[in-house]
Structure formats: C-alpha cells, structure tokens
Amino acid sequence: MSERRNKKWNETKTNDSWSIFKIMGEFVEGYEKLSAIGPCISIFGSARTNSNHKYYKLTEDISKAIVERGYGIISGGGPGIMEAANKGASSVKGKSVGLCINLPFEDTNNKYIDKDKQLKFDYFFVRKVMFVKYAQGFIVMPGGFGTLDELFEAITLIQTYKAEKFPIILVGSEFWNGLIDWMKKTLLAENKNISENDLDLFQIADTKEEVIQILEKFHNNYNFSPNF
C-alpha cells in the first residue's frame, strides 16, 4: 500500500513539472496576441444571463459605446454577459476578444469573437493575468462566483500596488449595493479589515452614460499602458 502511494505521488510530481511548459505556453500566446491589439476594456458577468435580460441588453449597449470611443472589448468568451459584450463590439466593427476557458460544463464559446482574437486557456490564473494586464478598465456586470473572483482579484492588485490603477466599474446598483453595504459595515466599520480609501478603488454605475463618463474622466489623466 505504501509503495503504491509513493509511486502515485512521484508520478504526480513528474506531471506537475511538465505542466510548467503548458503554463508557459499559455502565457506566451496570451502576451503575444493581446499586446498587439491595443487598448481594451474587460467586461465581466454571468454566463447564465439570457439574451432577454436587461443586463444583457445593457452590456451590449455599453460595449458598443466603448468601441465607438476607440477601445477594444475583452470578455471571457462564453455565453451570457460575455456574449453580450462581444456582440456589442462586433456589431460596430470593434475589436472583440475572447479569453475562453476549457470547462467540463461549458464548452460553447460565443460566435461574436474575432477569429484571430480568440484564446483558449486551461488555467484560470493565466487567464486572469490576461484580463488584468492589458485592460484599461474593468466593467463588472452582475454575476456569480467567477465574476466576484475576477472583481476582488483586480481590487487586490490595485490595493497592494501590484498593478497600475485602472477604473473598476460595478454596473447595477440594485445588484451591488448589498455587497457594498457589507463592505462598509463589516469589513470597514466593525473589523477594520480594509481602509476607507479602499472603497474608492471602484465605482458604481447604472447607465451606459455613467460608465463612459467614468472611463473618459480617468483616461483624460492617465496614459494607456499594460498594468504591470
């Protein structure tokens, strides 16, 4: 029993070592493709949002407005909010990037991604680096665990000065207000786990116009560049 366990352990260690090359390959391909695209805005949100939902339609409109101001759009490449983001960009001939992830329960990438701007990843952490490194802003629509993961990763990188400051915009106050209230009451007031200034790392918007105003105000004062 012990010999079999040790053998399996050694095989796992060998596989782990070889996986480094696949990880490197995903980083290299991502850096090469995304660095050539130009300034983009990353849009996050639920894969479960259907095309009749108000947030799907709002995402599409926001994406169009962003492209009309010279940015490309980066999404996770899947259905729902991601599809709406790419659809909006594609409808006005903008750059439409999809950072797709291989998942056992979600293998359909949306059809609105530019063919030369679709990347596939096995590793979430590599994919998240690409979202952050080349985005000049984050638009965070309502979503689930994955959306929250991406949101808090971005906030943490800016908070800890591991990434340059860029706008993080939470769209849909009715969705986000409960989380913001919890941050203020529990994280800040009761436990002092964040500082008051940390709440300035993101902003809330409800309309396309508010999103564009936040982006334009920020980028009137900052140059475009990779975030780290």
ABEGO torsion letter per residue (X at the ends): XAAAAAAAAAAAAAAAAAAAAAAAAAAAAAAAAAAAAEBBBBBBEBAABBAABAAAAAAAAAAAAAAAAGBBBBBAGBBEAAAAAAAAAAAAGBBBBBBBBBBAABABBBAABBAAABBBBABAAAAAAAAAAABAEBBBBBBBAAAAAAAAAAAAAAAAGABBBBBBBBBGAAAAAAAAAAAAAAAAAAAGABBAAAAAABBBBABAAAAAAAAAAAAAABBBBBAX
